[in-house]
Amino acid sequence: MPTASTGPTLPDSGFTDIRRDGWVTRRIPARLRPYVTLARLDRPIGTWLLLFPCWWSVALAMPQPFRDWPSLLWLMALFGIGAVLMRGAGCTVNDILDRKFDAMVERTRSRPIPSGQVSVRQALAFLLAQLLVSLLILVQLGTTAIGLGVLSLLLVFTYPLMKRITWWPQAFLGLTFNWGALMGWAAVQNDVGWPAVALYVTGIAWTLGYDTIYAHQDKEDDARIGVKSTALRLGDQSKIWIYGFYTLTYVGIGIAGRLAGLGGLFLPVLSLAALQLAWQVATWRPDDQGDCLDKFKSNRWFGWLVLAAILAGKI
């Protein structure tokens, strides 16, 4: 049994994305470490993937982001804090609902709930705390954005169930993770414009690509325990499909930019982002768990390049 002085320890679970020698172990008090891990604060890529559609949409909606840079930075900061909180809340919901599955999967069995570091009751209390602080952030936005934020909870609480009933849970993740494309526009314009809708639909294609890569890490365990995913559905054809998803991503972001009236520098910079996506698929090794994780994480560079393209189009 762990002692009060040392706190709970991570079980040896083979391949995992939880670092035992990372900053959490070095800097966070032992009693708080399981909650930091539960919220995935030690693995920020999910927060970036949730945040970028928000930032893209805010930048797309602002007529003069360089002149009104204080408002731009304020909204980016609000969405940044909100993304950390809501990603943590979503992960908490996911781990509560999937605790039995997670205990049977090599990569996830060392997570706080299946490993016994956090009880379900403690996780529910932590979830409530994250949602309450998220509400404080949400009310800083306009009425349309607030309404959209409340509606997003339907997706947050239902997405984790989709892997039980469909081979395409990544599509539902796309619906959830790209909701910020609608909220970012609404925070600036107080409505939902066509550029935001185009960006939202496009984000779903992007998510289908990167999360299919991610799902290949667990395909053997998922097949054994009966969990569905696009990695299992598409199998050896995954690369071809991901090329298609990423092509739709490039085209869709281009359409969103044109609908928003972005200028001539937009497409050249966006083409650099497209090259990043092409590199991902061309060099991806589907049977290498470590490479799957690395390629998945590399999408943060795509996110930065798209944001740069949108801002370049505003010059």
Secondary structure, 3 states (H helix, E strand, C coil): CCCCCCCCCCCCCCCCCCCCCCHHHHHCCCCCHHHHHHCCCCCCHHHHHHHHHHHHHHHHHCCCCCCCHHHHHHHHHHHHHHHHHHHHHHHHHHHHHCHHHHCCCCCCCCCCCCCCCCCHHHHHHHHHHHHHHHHHHHCCCCHHHHHHHHHHHHHHHHHHHHHHCCCCHHHHHHHHHCCHHHHHHHHHHCCCCHHHHHHHHHHHHHHHHHHHHHHHHHHHHHHHHCCCCHHHHHHHHHHHHHHHHHHHHHHHHHHHHHHCCCCCCHHHHHHHHHHHHHHHHHHCCCCCHHHHHHHHHCHHHHHHHHHHHHHHHCC
